[in-house]
Amino acid sequence: MPPAQPMTSQSMSTGPSPAMKGAPLLTVQDLKVYFEIGGNRLTGKAPGLVKAVDGVSFELRAGETLGLVGESGCGKSTLGRAVLRLLPIRSGRVVWLGTDLAKLDHKRMRAVRRDMQIIFQDPLASLNPRMTVGEIIAEPLQTFQPNLGRDAIRDRVKAMMAKVGLLPNQLNRYPHEFSGGQCQRIGIARAMINEPKLIVCDEPVSALDVSIQAQIVNLLMDLQREMGMSLIFISHNLAVVKHISHRVMVLYLGKIMEIADRNSLYTEPLHPYTQALNSAVPLPDPDEERQRSRIVLRGDLPSPLNPPSGCPFRTRCPRATEICAQVMPDLLPAKPGHLVACHHADYPRGN
Amino acid sequence: MTKVLEVSDLRTTFTTPEGEVKAVGGVEFTINQGEVLGVVGESGSGKSQIFMSIMGLLARNGHAKGSVKFKGDEILGLDVKALNKVRGVRMSMIFQDPMTSLNPYLSVRRQMTEVLVLHKGMSESEAAKNAVEMLERVQIPEAKQRLNMYPHEFSGGMRQRVMIAMALLCGPELLIADEPTTALDVTVQAQILELLVGLQRDVGMAIALITHDLGVIARLADRVMVMYAGNIVEKGSVRDLFKDPQHPYTEGLLESMPRLNETEATRLQTIGGQPPNLQNLPSGCSFRDRCRYAFERCVTERPLLTAFAEGRSKACHLPSL
């Protein structure tokens, strides 16, 4: 896949442009994560199969932010967790710096985890209420660098707290003494303390107030510029994802609908689902908001237990035809760096 | 224009073991017939508690003072029996989470017909007929069969439609919608907003729309009031407020939102710091700790909500931004 354009915005211009040359940090090939639901061994009732992630492939480069968007139940969180091997993989490959993670035993996987971290949606629930902030942030350090002395750990923790905008003298406080935004900063400090190469951010700002969201988004972008880690940024908020990501993947019932450089995806979405998603987001501008035409999808996301045949989106798609019920369209390049899976996509002229 | 709701000097406090919490600190506003009033604010700004006070739904340790007139009649402090003649009938409310606000033990039929039998004296079958009509109106397919189902058999978007249908059953003059789409996916949110726009146009009821999403406000509201730490900090028409915010907090909120229609990702402007602790508000202006324009007067004197232009008012010592 050709590299995404280096960003020229004010926020990114001073940092290293995401190094999108060379070998990818992470390559995911045909990843499948299935869950069995229900079923009864006594009565012999077969369990239902939820294909939460169904044949997803993508690459992630060092210093790059990949946004994952989609509605609840589309598999975006499952994908993020499966990449970290926090969930069992049904099939497919997750290649991390040349090593297939699915083939690693627990001991070797544990060593790799030092470089992969995660930040969760609910900042307070993801912190142990009985540990002080200092202990929480120090824990990954003690786990992966057991030879570090107490003073060294303390210094590293304090430096990290300052870096994420916490007061280092709050080291001995407990999570409940902090607000949601500050708890999210603690979560970020814990994820960053080992200077990982990848952080999966699972809806990191969804539980926060608007004014605090902006603080956390800026913090993540600043940290990335400084330390160069890659981010997989999962959110249902399209505007936030657009703001932070270099590339964006749109998921629907476990399948990639479209993946592209963020400007390409937002200014020229080719998949009818991406177009509908874009037009559904209300803009904070009364004039524009009341004038623009929007595509309102009918109905809800189909049950993942019983997905539609062919293209999963066809039941709500304004362009669906017969072929959509029969064949799942392949994810194909429509233009450089812009892949779309649709029989009726708006291919750019000349294609 | 007829005023549906007239609120003056409404103060809501909660008694807690740690002392008194001032959730709403003396607000004043009106809602006119057929108008959508947007109420914006962060968590803890008091935006929901204003309307919980009005509906008589405060938690047991809550207490509301002041005056709330519904179509000219005082309703604050009415006993439950008298209040029930107004709420649920002429003024109803929908909540953020439709799963927890519907009763999981009762069929949708029971929950919908109850209000009609009780308030309008209809027979059970008459009420059921009305309920089906209302479900069809909020675009629930196969409404007749659906009526006998239980809340868990509906999806999130459908549940919110059921809530809206229930709220509309008695033809209220005022609908209070507290974060009606926050728990929903964007595509479903778009459906519900479309529905509210249509219903408001057809029925002509007034809506109080409480939300933290400025996009939703931009789509639906005629007028907006912005809440901070229990007080209204700015009030005005939706256009004025979005195009030319005059309170530093409103300005900060608008700037801190990433926008889908931005072409370049510039650094987001943020409002520094945290929302204040309601038990321990700073002296003077509650926003001064986070305000980039704060000066001495902001520490010593609390700014009052004052009109500064036709239909606009703000609580700020600065003459203009």
HADDOCK unambig.tbl for C-alpha pairs under 7 A between the chains (distance, minus, plus):
assign (segid A and resid 9 and name CA) (segid B and resid 264 and name CA) 5.92 0.50 0.50
assign (segid A and resid 9 and name CA) (segid B and resid 265 and name CA) 5.77 0.50 0.50
assign (segid A and resid 9 and name CA) (segid B and resid 266 and name CA) 5.85 0.50 0.50
assign (segid A and resid 10 and name CA) (segid B and resid 266 and name CA) 5.46 0.50 0.50
assign (segid A and resid 10 and name CA) (segid B and resid 267 and name CA) 6.69 0.50 0.50
assign (segid A and resid 11 and name CA) (segid B and resid 266 and name CA) 5.73 0.50 0.50
assign (segid A and resid 11 and name CA) (segid B and resid 267 and name CA) 5.23 0.50 0.50
assign (segid A and resid 71 and name CA) (segid B and resid 185 and name CA) 5.73 0.50 0.50
assign (segid A and resid 72 and name CA) (segid B and resid 185 and name CA) 6.80 0.50 0.50
assign (segid A and resid 209 and name CA) (segid B and resid 42 and name CA) 5.81 0.50 0.50
assign (segid A and resid 209 and name CA) (segid B and resid 43 and name CA) 6.86 0.50 0.50
assign (segid A and resid 210 and name CA) (segid B and resid 253 and name CA) 6.96 0.50 0.50
assign (segid A and resid 210 and name CA) (segid B and resid 256 and name CA) 6.97 0.50 0.50
assign (segid A and resid 210 and name CA) (segid B and resid 257 and name CA) 6.84 0.50 0.50
assign (segid A and resid 211 and name CA) (segid B and resid 253 and name CA) 6.07 0.50 0.50
assign (segid A and resid 211 and name CA) (segid B and resid 256 and name CA) 5.93 0.50 0.50
assign (segid A and resid 211 and name CA) (segid B and resid 270 and name CA) 6.09 0.50 0.50
assign (segid A and resid 211 and name CA) (segid B and resid 271 and name CA) 5.64 0.50 0.50
assign (segid A and resid 214 and name CA) (segid B and resid 256 and name CA) 5.56 0.50 0.50
assign (segid A and resid 214 and name CA) (segid B and resid 257 and name CA) 6.97 0.50 0.50
assign (segid A and resid 214 and name CA) (segid B and resid 268 and name CA) 6.09 0.50 0.50
assign (segid A and resid 214 and name CA) (segid B and resid 270 and name CA) 5.67 0.50 0.50
assign (segid A and resid 215 and name CA) (segid B and resid 270 and name CA) 5.82 0.50 0.50
assign (segid A and resid 218 and name CA) (segid B and resid 267 and name CA) 7.00 0.50 0.50
assign (segid A and resid 218 and name CA) (segid B and resid 268 and name CA) 6.69 0.50 0.50
assign (segid A and resid 239 and name CA) (segid B and resid 258 and name CA) 5.60 0.50 0.50
assign (segid A and resid 239 and name CA) (segid B and resid 259 and name CA) 5.39 0.50 0.50
assign (segid A and resid 239 and name CA) (segid B and resid 260 and name CA) 4.80 0.50 0.50
assign (segid A and resid 240 and name CA) (segid B and resid 258 and name CA) 5.82 0.50 0.50
assign (segid A and resid 243 and name CA) (segid B and resid 258 and name CA) 6.33 0.50 0.50
assign (segid A and resid 243 and name CA) (segid B and resid 265 and name CA) 5.66 0.50 0.50
assign (segid A and resid 277 and name CA) (segid B and resid 186 and name CA) 6.90 0.50 0.50
assign (segid A and resid 277 and name CA) (segid B and resid 187 and name CA) 6.26 0.50 0.50
assign (segid A and resid 280 and name CA) (segid B and resid 186 and name CA) 5.85 0.50 0.50
assign (segid A and resid 280 and name CA) (segid B and resid 187 and name CA) 5.57 0.50 0.50
assign (segid A and resid 280 and name CA) (segid B and resid 190 and name CA) 5.39 0.50 0.50
assign (segid A and resid 281 and name CA) (segid B and resid 186 and name CA) 6.19 0.50 0.50
assign (segid A and resid 282 and name CA) (segid B and resid 215 and name CA) 4.45 0.50 0.50
assign (segid A and resid 282 and name CA) (segid B and resid 216 and name CA) 5.80 0.50 0.50
assign (segid A and resid 282 and name CA) (segid B and resid 219 and name CA) 6.70 0.50 0.50
assign (segid A and resid 283 and name CA) (segid B and resid 215 and name CA) 4.58 0.50 0.50
assign (segid A and resid 284 and name CA) (segid B and resid 214 and name CA) 5.28 0.50 0.50
assign (segid A and resid 284 and name CA) (segid B and resid 215 and name CA) 4.03 0.50 0.50
assign (segid A and resid 284 and name CA) (segid B and resid 218 and name CA) 5.48 0.50 0.50
assign (segid A and resid 285 and name CA) (segid B and resid 218 and name CA) 5.62 0.50 0.50
assign (segid A and resid 285 and name CA) (segid B and resid 242 and name CA) 6.56 0.50 0.50
assign (segid A and resid 286 and name CA) (segid B and resid 218 and name CA) 4.28 0.50 0.50
assign (segid A and resid 286 and name CA) (segid B and resid 219 and name CA) 5.99 0.50 0.50
assign (segid A and resid 286 and name CA) (segid B and resid 238 and name CA) 6.85 0.50 0.50
assign (segid A and resid 286 and name CA) (segid B and resid 239 and name CA) 6.19 0.50 0.50
assign (segid A and resid 289 and name CA) (segid B and resid 218 and name CA) 6.55 0.50 0.50
assign (segid A and resid 289 and name CA) (segid B and resid 219 and name CA) 5.64 0.50 0.50
assign (segid A and resid 290 and name CA) (segid B and resid 219 and name CA) 6.01 0.50 0.50
assign (segid A and resid 296 and name CA) (segid B and resid 187 and name CA) 6.87 0.50 0.50
assign (segid A and resid 296 and name CA) (segid B and resid 190 and name CA) 6.43 0.50 0.50
assign (segid A and resid 296 and name CA) (segid B and resid 191 and name CA) 6.37 0.50 0.50
assign (segid A and resid 297 and name CA) (segid B and resid 187 and name CA) 6.35 0.50 0.50
assign (segid A and resid 300 and name CA) (segid B and resid 188 and name CA) 6.93 0.50 0.50
